[in-house]
């Protein structure tokens, strides 16, 4: 690809115009050394869960003097919200900076990250986005994501199983690493060191909201652990900001290659080194097993499988606070939190809602939304298309 001096200057301007990144305010040098494009409307809101708190107290499911709050990433963008766009702000900017034209990513068939990647790659005018997928349990959001990713121009390779998926991903990553490659490979969930910075920024964002008095500093933060980038970035950001929060991470995958804490620790170190390389004033931080507890008790047998306790938790949150969340990721984290509350007396507890809502509000007339958001429910005997 040939760049003129003007196009190079324009590309640099586009990738570094964001003024919303809390991390950049704390470490301004990073704004000039890290590729970044603004996809999100930040900060996402924080607020007290007073109605949920009252409901739980009334039903004797809340310890004394426990207070509940939410950080709601369901408002991260107007097109496809959730935690995924935070990572894509850095990953897609890197792809642009390297002159790549084609994006390749991977996940399970209903992948929120794959759908988000397709939508934002289309917005940023990449030529193509290919999603390498393996099968999963069918869900309503899988159907939604397949529709919106296709609408955004995504191409799909549906593998027979994870073994085939891994082989294709290894080949795609190898090809993307070749000199002058035009393809850019993003691992599942965007959870490499560069993508993880998106959630380091989220921790700095939370610190600013705490400093502004919008929310007290939490004692406990509940968040989902899937591919690992969100929880790892949060932990690194908490260390760098000095926030003394303990993190409870709900594992939502059953991956034999994952060793949970060791995976988080490895990605934590890689991300920390990358940040310090780009700004030597960024501190080297130390993660310990005492900083994070990994919950495996709310995985219901298979990825994306929803258990009855989780369905009840999602319903209660919606009925008390009008907050939507999902059954594959944040709903399991919510269930972990609710089950933990009797043992968290006098604690300030924050639920990080990573829910990926994909109604594409900017593409639908408002009159259609009740049919998509559950206001007008499907019939009980509707068997689908």
N, C-alpha and C positions, 0 to 999 in steps of 0.2 A: 504494500500500500504506500503511495507517495503522498507526503504531506507538504503543503506550502508553509512558509513561515507564518502566514496569517491563520491557516487551519490549525497548526500546532498551538498557537496562542489562544485560539478560540476553544480548542479542546481543553487546554489547561484551565481556562476560565470556567467552562461548563462543569468540570470535575471538582472545582474548589470554590464554588460560589455559596455553599451552604453556610448559613450563619446560625443554624439552630443546634449544631452539635455541641453538647455540653462538654464532651471530651476535648474538643478543640478550644473551648474557652479556658479550660484548665491547663492545657498544653498546646499553646498556639502554633508551635513549630510543626506539630502533626498535621495541621491543616495544609501545610505546604509540602509535606513529604508523603502523605498517604492519599491514594486515589479515593475520591468520594463524590457521589452524586446524590442530591437530595430527592428522595422518594417519599419520605415520611413527613407527616405534620406532627412535630414534636414540641413540647413533651406530651405524652399520653396522660390522661387524667388520673389523679389519685383521689380517693375519697373514703370516708368512713362507711362501713357496712352496718349502719345503725339498726335497720329493720331486720336484717339477718341475725344480728347480735341479740335483739330482743326476742325473736322467735326461738333461738337456741336456748337462751336463758329461761324462757317460759317452759321449755320442754326438758329442762335440767340436762342440757347437753353442752354447757359452757361453764368453765371453771370461774371462780370468783375473780372479778376485776380484770377479766380478759377483754381486750378491745380489738375489733376487727377492721381491716382496711383492704382496699383493692387498688392495684395498679393495672389499668385496663388497656392492654394493647389492641383491643378490638377497635380502637380509634386511631390506629397508627397511620392509616391512609384511607382515602375515600373510595379506592378501587378494589384493593384486596388487602385487608387489614391483618393484624396479628403480629407475631414476632418475626416472621420471615423477611419482610421488607427491610428491617433493621440490618440484617446481614447483607442483603442485596445492594444496599447503598455503597458498600465497599467492594463487593465482588464484581458487580456489573461495571462499576467505574474502572476497576482494574482491567477488565476485558476491553473497555473502550480505550484506555490509555495504551494498551498493548496493540491496538489496531485490529483486534479480533472481530470477526463478523458473525460467527456461529457459536451459539451457546449449547452446551451439552450438560445435562444434569441427570440425577437418578433418584429413585425412591420406590416406595410401594405404589400400587395402582392409583390410590386416592391421594397421593402426595400433595399436601398443602404447599410444600416448598416448590415442587415442580410446577404447580399451577401459578404460584406467585412469580416464579422465574419467567414463565412464558408470558405472563401479562406485562411485566416490567421490561423484559427484553423487547417485546413488541413496542412498548411506549418509547424506548430508547433507540428504536430503529435498527436493531440487529437484524441480519438477514434471516436467521432461522433460530429456532430453539427445539432441541431434540430431548425428549425425556425417555430414559431407559428404565423401565418399570418391571417389578415382579408382582405376582398376584397377592391379594389380601382379601380379607372378609369384606363383603359388599356393605356399603353404608350410603346414607343419603348424601353426605358431603363428597364421597367419591364420584357420584353422578354429577353433582354440581361442579366439581373441579374438572372432570373430563369435559364437560360442556364449555366452561370458561377458558380452559387451556386451549381447546380446539378452536374456539372463537378467536383467541389471540394468535392463532397460526402455528401452534405447537405441532410437532411430529412425534409419534410415539413408537417405541420398540417395546413390545410386551413380551417379556421373557417367560420361559417355562417355570423357572424357579430362581432362587437367589444365587445359586452357583453360576447359572448362565448370565445373570445380571452382573455378577462380579467380574466375569471374564470380559464381557463387553465394556464395562467401565474401566477396567485395567487397560484395555486397548485404546479406549478414547482418551484416557489420561496420558498415556504414552505418546499418542499422536499430538495431543495439545502441547506437550512439552518440547516438541521438535522446534528447531530454529525457524522463525518466520511462519509459524503455524497461524492459521486463521480461525481455528476453533479454540474454544475456551471451556475447560472442563471444571464443573463445580461439584464437589462431593455431596452426598445425601445430606439434606438439611442445611447446606452451606457451612458445615461445621469444620472448617479448617481455621488456621490462625487468623487469616484476614477477615473471614466472615464473622468470627467470634468477637472481633473488635466492635461489631455492631451492638453487642450486649455489654461490653465494657462501657461504651457510651451510655447505655441505658442505666447503668449503676451511677454514673456521674450525673445523669438526668435526675435520678431519684434523690441524690445528694442535694441538688439545687432545690428540689421541691421541699425537702426537709428543712433546708436553710431558710426557705421562704415561709415556713410555717404552714405549708399545705397539708403536711402529714408528719406525725412524730417518727423518730427513728425506730424502725421495727426491731423487736427482739428476734422474731422468727419470720423468714420469708419462705413461702411455699411456691415452688416452680416445677415445671415438667423437665424430665431428663429423657430425651429421645436420642437424637444424634449427638447431643452434648454441647453444642455451641452456646446455647442460651444460658444454661446453668454455669458453664465454665466462664463465659464473659462476665456474668453477674458476679461470680466469686472473685475474679481478678479485679473488677471495678470496685467492689466493696473493700478489698484490701488496699487498693491504691488511694481510695478516698478516706480511708480510716473509719468507715462505718462498721460498728461492732455487731453485725447481724449474723445469726446462724441461719444456714440455708437447709431446708428440707426438700430434696429432689425426688420426685416420684418417677421411677423408671417405668416406661410404657412400652418397652421392647423386650423381647426374649432372644437376645443375640448371643450365641455361644462365643463370638469373638470379643464380646465386651467384658471388661473386668471392672466396670463401674468406676470406683474411685481412681484406679490407676489410669483409666482413659481420661478422666477429668484432669488429673494431675499432669499428664503428658501434654494435653492441649493447653492447659493453663501456662505451662512453661514455654511452649512454642509461641503463644500469643504474647506473653510478657517480653520475650526476647525480641520479637518483631516490633513491638511498641518502643522498646528502649533503643533499638537500632535506628528507628526513625526519629526519636527524640531522646538523647542520652539522659535528660533530666527525669524521664519517666522512671519510677522506682522499680527495682527488682523485688518482687513480693514472694512470700513463702506461704504455700497452702498446706494445711495439716488436716488429718482425718477428723479433727474436732470442729472444723469449719463447716462441714457438710455431712448430713445424714442422708443416705440413699434408701428410699422406701421401695421394696419389691412386693409388698403385700396387696397392692391394688392393681396388679396385672391379672386379668381374668382368663388366662389360658392361651390367648392368641393376640397378636397385634390387632388393634382396632375393635376387639371384642368388648362390649359394654356389659357390665354387671348391674344387677338390680340396685345395689347400694349407690352406685354411681349415677344411675338414672334418677334415683330419688334426690340425690344431692344437686344435680343439675336443675331439676324441677324446683326445689326449694329456693335456690339462688335466683331463679327467674321470677318466682312468685313473690319473693320478699324484696328484691332489689331491681327487678327488670333487667338483669344482666344475663346475656346469653353466653354459653360456653359449649364445648364439644365433648364427645364421648371417647375420643381416641387419645387426646392429650390432656387439656386443662381440666376436664371433668374428673379424671383420675386424681389429679393434684388436689382438686377441691375436696374429693372424698377423703384423701389423706389428711387434709387440714381438719375437716370436721371430726374425723375419728381421733385426732390428736388433741383437740381443744380441751377435753376434760383434764388433761395433764399440763396445761399451760396457764396456770393461775398467775394473775398479775403480769401477763405478757401482752405486748403489742404485736399483733400478728398481721402480716400482709400476704394476701393472695395475689400472685402475679398471673393475671388472666392472659394467656398467650393465644387465645381463641382467634382463629383465622376466619373472618367473615368475608364471603366472596360474592356479595350480591351485585357487585359492579354498579353501585348506585349512580355513577356518572353515565352509565350506558342504558339505564332503564328509566322510563317515565315513572314518576312516583306512584301513579295509579296501579302499577303492576306489583309494587312491593308487598301488599298484603298476601298475595298468592305465594310469595317466596319466603316470607319471614314467619309464617305460621299463624298470622292473624286470621286468615281464612284457611283452616286446616284441611288436610286431605281426608277423604272419607275412610272410615275404618275398613271397608271392604275393597278399597282401591288396590288392585294388584299391580299397579304401575303400567308403563307403556307396553 
